[in-house]
Amino acid sequence: MIKIIAVGKMKNKALAELAQEYQKRLSKYDKLEIVEIKDSDARREGEKILEILKGAKAKIYAMAEEGKCRSSEDFSKTLEEDLAKFGASVFIIGGPYGLSGEVKSRANELLSLSPMTFTHEWARAILLEQIYRAKSISACSGYHHK
Amino acid sequence: MIKIIAVGKMKNKALAELAQEYQKRLSKYDKLEIVEIKDSDARREGEKILEILKGAKAKIYAMAEEGKCRSSEDFSKTLEEDLAKFGASVFIIGGPYGLSGEVKSRANELLSLSPMTFTHEWARAILLEQIYRAKSISACSGYHHK
């Protein structure tokens, strides 16, 4: 079970289409839920996110530029370990001004997609592709090749 | 002047739209040329790329997973330095099976967008967004905020 908590809507049509495409593809491998939170300010967004996380039995990743970078193979391995240990992985993507310190402290891991900066809309599309890729790696589906 | 030499077509409609969107946006800042090479095998693709590069006065980046990761700010600074020194930057994106050793040797820098793996179509869209972001950073346009 994978959950994405994301602040703000996908306004860019092409990025929204990509996110939907990989969301659909992912459904072959795992249950996926996307919870969208209205963007306001980092504090209020943070309170809502913490409310959703209350009592969650899952590995919680906060997407953050200062976070740990992982290769796709390493990410795939970690997702499988999460599933075995917690049964679920949750990914939190902040809005344009990032996540509050409280949300970052609540997370088990700060994860970065790249040392380069992406908008939150790009981050959501890329994250979905990487989760799909991670699942494809575990399933040896041939989508990922080296 | 920025040139992108890319192997293979953009088959995914949403990624093609994104690439076009940032290509258009970039035209505000710099001349951009995209040269598409038919995908065959790494050796033949490599020969065509080297042919195009013959006598080029430019900083040449080969996109490669094992390459150097740069932050968006650092990438922006580097692009400005290229412009001052060479007048142009060239980015080479391989096809599904990557670039030949000869092309990598010809490049001034191996550049990686992330330790995570992207398809060549995603790489082209992300690279265009990052070049646009880099130019926006130098222009203090407000597109990039920290």
HADDOCK unambig.tbl for C-alpha pairs under 7 A between the chains (distance, minus, plus):
assign (segid A and resid 14 and name CA) (segid B and resid 14 and name CA) 4.80 0.50 0.50
assign (segid A and resid 14 and name CA) (segid B and resid 17 and name CA) 6.43 0.50 0.50
assign (segid A and resid 14 and name CA) (segid B and resid 18 and name CA) 6.18 0.50 0.50
assign (segid A and resid 17 and name CA) (segid B and resid 14 and name CA) 6.44 0.50 0.50
assign (segid A and resid 18 and name CA) (segid B and resid 14 and name CA) 6.18 0.50 0.50
assign (segid A and resid 69 and name CA) (segid B and resid 115 and name CA) 6.67 0.50 0.50
assign (segid A and resid 70 and name CA) (segid B and resid 115 and name CA) 6.18 0.50 0.50
assign (segid A and resid 70 and name CA) (segid B and resid 116 and name CA) 6.46 0.50 0.50
assign (segid A and resid 71 and name CA) (segid B and resid 115 and name CA) 4.85 0.50 0.50
assign (segid A and resid 71 and name CA) (segid B and resid 116 and name CA) 4.42 0.50 0.50
assign (segid A and resid 72 and name CA) (segid B and resid 116 and name CA) 4.73 0.50 0.50
assign (segid A and resid 72 and name CA) (segid B and resid 117 and name CA) 5.86 0.50 0.50
assign (segid A and resid 113 and name CA) (segid B and resid 114 and name CA) 6.73 0.50 0.50
assign (segid A and resid 114 and name CA) (segid B and resid 113 and name CA) 6.73 0.50 0.50
assign (segid A and resid 114 and name CA) (segid B and resid 114 and name CA) 4.60 0.50 0.50
assign (segid A and resid 114 and name CA) (segid B and resid 115 and name CA) 6.90 0.50 0.50
assign (segid A and resid 115 and name CA) (segid B and resid 69 and name CA) 6.66 0.50 0.50
assign (segid A and resid 115 and name CA) (segid B and resid 70 and name CA) 6.18 0.50 0.50
assign (segid A and resid 115 and name CA) (segid B and resid 71 and name CA) 4.84 0.50 0.50
assign (segid A and resid 115 and name CA) (segid B and resid 114 and name CA) 6.90 0.50 0.50
assign (segid A and resid 116 and name CA) (segid B and resid 70 and name CA) 6.46 0.50 0.50
assign (segid A and resid 116 and name CA) (segid B and resid 71 and name CA) 4.42 0.50 0.50
assign (segid A and resid 116 and name CA) (segid B and resid 72 and name CA) 4.71 0.50 0.50
assign (segid A and resid 117 and name CA) (segid B and resid 72 and name CA) 5.85 0.50 0.50
